[in-house]
Amino acid sequence: MSTHATKRELREQRRADRLAAEAAAARRSRVLRLLAAAGLAAVLAAVAAVASSSGGAEPAARPPSVGSGGFRGIPERAGVLGNPDAPLTITEYADLQCPVCAAAARDTLPVVVRDYVRTGEAKLELRTLQFIGPDSERAARFAAGAEEQGRLWPFVEAFYAAQGQENSGYVTDEFLDGVARAAGVDAQAAAGVAGGARAQQRLNRANADARRLGIDSTPTFTIARGDGRPKLLRSWDAATLTAALDAEAAR
Amino acid sequence: MSARIAAAGFAVAGLAISAYLTVLHYAGGTPVCAIADGCETVQQSAYAELAGVPVALLGLAGYGAVLATLVREGEGWRTATAFLALAGFGFSCWLTYVEIVRLDAICIWCVASAACMTALAALSVARLLRAPVTAM
């Protein structure tokens, strides 16, 4: 009886040991599968990130070119595009690295320039902010040089056409030379201004104006009548701008 | 509440966010955004598409796939959920880095989606590790 019980116990013990070993093996196998899934997931995410990153860098490879020529024939003095005595002043606050500013230049400005600046109802000014990074500052300083040549707006248009990945260091001397060539700007003269006090004054003015008006994102447009306080627009689309300009003109 | 039901809830939330952003992408609209123009900046950046496919659409497919794996029980399905959620979590980390460092703009919808994917990754791994082990 005692011998029989011992044998059964031994059998059960062996079975329990086997089940425990199988469960431990299953757990090990599960952890290995999870690690393999995590590794594969990391590789997949990294591939997607690299593809996404190269997508962002793609615009830098485009050659600078001025597309619309929408400013042709409109006078520009000290960065002010259009009739200096126009009753309304549109001021754009932009960072040249900002992709939405490029979108606004492509989608909104042509309408505004055609219907209000070219007709003499409004003049257009630009304040180049530099909050995105060092490339913004290099671009803004060079833009000050283009401004002194009466070519700020063509320069900005050409810059946006060649805009690259933000803060990738793409705003090199070579890049700026290419943009300047496309915009009809004397690159050497503009570079001379970019490193000087006059460019710094323009940057300081843009930053001070933005601070005074509480502008913290780009592009932001303001509209002012005469010397009146600028009215801040909360959107940058053509419909918002034209509605605000019509309202100001009707006052 | 089981990890499976909680994960399904986060997947549905992520699916809704992705669907909203996908519709806006194709309709050309602007997302309702609580943080200045952050959503507009992010949605119009070069990072909003991956090889020509809107990232929002990829998110929609990802959340849909996670939901599909949650419907069935079993070791293989639990592993598949964890794999998808971890891949989504990794890509969400990259996109959040892009928003903060490269675009200097925060899209609240993208942040919400990243939070959903993070919760999904944690829940799916916990669900896989805590499931009863069946001997082979």
Chai-1 contact restraints between the chains, C-beta under 6 A:
chainA,res_idxA,chainB,res_idxB,connection_type,confidence,min_distance_angstrom,max_distance_angstrom,comment,restraint_id
A,L19,B,A135,contact,1.0,0.0,6.0,A-B,restraint_1
A,E22,B,A135,contact,1.0,0.0,6.0,A-B,restraint_2
A,E22,B,M136,contact,1.0,0.0,6.0,A-B,restraint_3
A,A23,B,V133,contact,1.0,0.0,6.0,A-B,restraint_4
A,A23,B,A135,contact,1.0,0.0,6.0,A-B,restraint_5
A,A26,B,V133,contact,1.0,0.0,6.0,A-B,restraint_6
A,A26,B,M136,contact,1.0,0.0,6.0,A-B,restraint_7
A,R27,B,V133,contact,1.0,0.0,6.0,A-B,restraint_8
A,R33,B,T79,contact,1.0,0.0,6.0,A-B,restraint_9
A,L34,B,L128,contact,1.0,0.0,6.0,A-B,restraint_10
A,A37,B,T79,contact,1.0,0.0,6.0,A-B,restraint_11
A,A37,B,A82,contact,1.0,0.0,6.0,A-B,restraint_12
A,A37,B,F83,contact,1.0,0.0,6.0,A-B,restraint_13
A,A38,B,L86,contact,1.0,0.0,6.0,A-B,restraint_14
A,A41,B,F83,contact,1.0,0.0,6.0,A-B,restraint_15
A,A41,B,L86,contact,1.0,0.0,6.0,A-B,restraint_16
A,A41,B,A87,contact,1.0,0.0,6.0,A-B,restraint_17
A,A41,B,G90,contact,1.0,0.0,6.0,A-B,restraint_18
A,A42,B,G90,contact,1.0,0.0,6.0,A-B,restraint_19
A,L44,B,A87,contact,1.0,0.0,6.0,A-B,restraint_20
A,A45,B,A87,contact,1.0,0.0,6.0,A-B,restraint_21
A,A45,B,G90,contact,1.0,0.0,6.0,A-B,restraint_22
A,A45,B,F91,contact,1.0,0.0,6.0,A-B,restraint_23
A,A48,B,F91,contact,1.0,0.0,6.0,A-B,restraint_24
A,A49,B,W94,contact,1.0,0.0,6.0,A-B,restraint_25
A,A51,B,L50,contact,1.0,0.0,6.0,A-B,restraint_26
A,A51,B,A51,contact,1.0,0.0,6.0,A-B,restraint_27
A,S52,B,Y47,contact,1.0,0.0,6.0,A-B,restraint_28
A,S52,B,L50,contact,1.0,0.0,6.0,A-B,restraint_29
A,G55,B,A46,contact,1.0,0.0,6.0,A-B,restraint_30
A,G56,B,A46,contact,1.0,0.0,6.0,A-B,restraint_31
A,G56,B,Y47,contact,1.0,0.0,6.0,A-B,restraint_32
A,P99,B,Q44,contact,1.0,0.0,6.0,A-B,restraint_33
A,P99,B,S45,contact,1.0,0.0,6.0,A-B,restraint_34
A,V100,B,E40,contact,1.0,0.0,6.0,A-B,restraint_35
A,V100,B,T41,contact,1.0,0.0,6.0,A-B,restraint_36
A,V100,B,Q44,contact,1.0,0.0,6.0,A-B,restraint_37
A,A103,B,Q44,contact,1.0,0.0,6.0,A-B,restraint_38
A,I132,B,D104,contact,1.0,0.0,6.0,A-B,restraint_39
A,E166,B,R102,contact,1.0,0.0,6.0,A-B,restraint_40
A,S217,B,A36,contact,1.0,0.0,6.0,A-B,restraint_41
A,S217,B,D37,contact,1.0,0.0,6.0,A-B,restraint_42
